């Protein structure tokens, strides 16, 4: 399941809406919406994300969070390490090789480490 799919499922369940009903209301097939939730389709388009925000009447921060989760929901990620250090390439390949055996606590720890070490983005220098 993708981050977007997990959030949409949470919203559906909280509001007592079935996947089939929501798909019908949004004018998409339930098979497509199920595949999207479960990560068998690529990230949703911005139009569909906007429809989902409207469907659940999400405002401001909640709508922005759903958009962010949609961007993070591509199930087949390609990591380009060209021009980066050998360690960066090793990290990308090790993660690709081992991700299927990591437990949720380990994944949470890795994400916390990465998020905690991110420095603010620097603007372009001229």
C-alpha positions as CSV (number, residue, x, y, z in Angstrom):
1,X,0.0,0.0,0.0
2,X,1.2,3.5,-0.8
3,X,1.2,6.5,1.7
4,X,-1.6,8.0,-0.4
5,X,-3.5,4.8,-0.5
6,X,-3.2,4.3,3.3
7,X,-4.4,7.9,4.0
8,X,-7.4,7.5,1.6
9,X,-8.3,4.2,3.1
10,X,-8.2,5.8,6.6
11,X,-10.4,8.7,5.4
12,X,-12.9,6.2,3.7
13,X,-13.1,4.0,6.8
14,X,-13.5,7.0,9.2
15,X,-16.4,8.2,7.0
16,X,-18.0,4.8,6.4
17,X,-17.4,4.9,2.7
18,X,-16.6,1.8,0.6
19,X,-13.9,1.8,-2.0
20,X,-16.6,0.9,-4.6
21,X,-18.8,3.8,-3.6
22,X,-16.0,6.4,-3.6
23,X,-14.7,5.2,-7.0
24,X,-18.2,5.5,-8.4
25,X,-18.7,9.0,-6.8
26,X,-15.4,10.1,-8.3
27,X,-16.1,8.6,-11.8
28,X,-13.2,6.1,-11.8
29,X,-13.4,2.3,-11.8
30,X,-13.2,0.5,-8.4
31,X,-10.4,-1.7,-9.9
32,X,-8.3,1.4,-10.8
33,X,-8.9,2.9,-7.3
34,X,-8.1,-0.4,-5.6
35,X,-4.8,-0.6,-7.6
36,X,-4.0,2.9,-6.8
37,X,-4.6,2.4,-3.1
38,X,-2.5,-0.8,-3.0
39,X,0.4,0.6,-5.0
40,X,-0.2,-1.4,-8.2
41,X,-0.6,1.8,-10.2
42,X,1.7,4.9,-10.3
43,X,1.1,7.9,-8.2
44,X,-2.3,9.6,-8.7
45,X,-2.6,12.6,-11.0
46,X,-3.1,16.0,-9.4
47,X,-6.7,16.2,-10.7
48,X,-7.7,13.0,-8.9
49,X,-5.9,14.2,-5.7
50,X,-7.8,17.4,-5.9
51,X,-11.1,15.4,-6.4
52,X,-10.3,13.3,-3.3
53,X,-9.6,16.5,-1.3
54,X,-12.9,17.9,-2.3
55,X,-14.7,14.6,-1.7
56,X,-13.5,14.6,1.9
57,X,-13.7,18.4,2.2
58,X,-10.1,18.6,3.2
59,X,-8.8,22.1,3.7
60,X,-5.4,23.7,4.0
61,X,-2.9,21.5,5.8
62,X,-4.9,18.3,5.4
63,X,-5.2,18.9,1.6
64,X,-1.5,19.7,1.4
65,X,-0.6,16.6,3.3
66,X,-2.6,14.4,0.9
67,X,-0.9,16.1,-2.0
68,X,2.5,15.4,-0.4
69,X,1.6,11.8,0.3
70,X,0.5,11.4,-3.4
71,X,3.9,12.7,-4.5
72,X,5.6,10.1,-2.2
73,X,3.4,7.2,-3.6
74,X,5.2,6.1,-6.7
75,X,5.5,2.3,-6.1
76,X,8.5,1.8,-8.5
77,X,11.1,4.4,-7.6
78,X,14.3,4.9,-9.6
79,X,17.2,6.4,-7.7
80,X,19.7,8.1,-9.9
81,X,23.1,8.2,-8.1
82,X,25.1,9.2,-11.1
83,X,27.6,11.8,-10.0
84,X,27.2,11.0,-6.3
85,X,29.6,9.3,-4.0
86,X,30.2,5.5,-4.0
87,X,28.5,5.4,-0.6
88,X,25.4,7.0,-2.0
89,X,25.3,4.3,-4.7
90,X,25.8,1.6,-2.1
91,X,23.0,3.0,0.1
92,X,20.6,3.1,-2.8
93,X,21.4,-0.4,-3.9
94,X,21.4,-1.9,-0.4
95,X,18.0,-0.3,0.3
96,X,16.6,-1.7,-3.0
97,X,18.0,-5.1,-2.1
98,X,16.9,-5.2,1.5
99,X,13.6,-3.2,1.7
100,X,11.4,-6.2,1.5
101,X,12.9,-7.7,4.7
102,X,12.9,-4.5,6.9
103,X,10.3,-4.4,9.7
104,X,8.2,-1.3,10.3
105,X,10.3,-0.2,13.3
106,X,13.5,-0.2,11.2
107,X,11.8,1.7,8.4
108,X,10.5,4.2,10.9
109,X,14.0,4.6,12.3
110,X,15.6,5.1,8.8
111,X,12.9,7.7,7.9
112,X,13.4,9.5,11.2
113,X,17.2,9.6,10.6
114,X,16.8,10.9,7.1
115,X,14.2,13.5,8.1
116,X,16.2,14.5,11.1
117,X,19.4,15.1,9.2
118,X,18.0,17.1,6.3
119,X,19.3,20.6,6.2
120,X,17.1,23.4,4.9
121,X,17.2,23.7,1.2
122,X,19.4,26.4,0.0
123,X,18.2,28.7,-2.8
124,X,20.2,29.1,-6.0
125,X,23.3,31.1,-5.9
126,X,24.0,33.6,-8.6
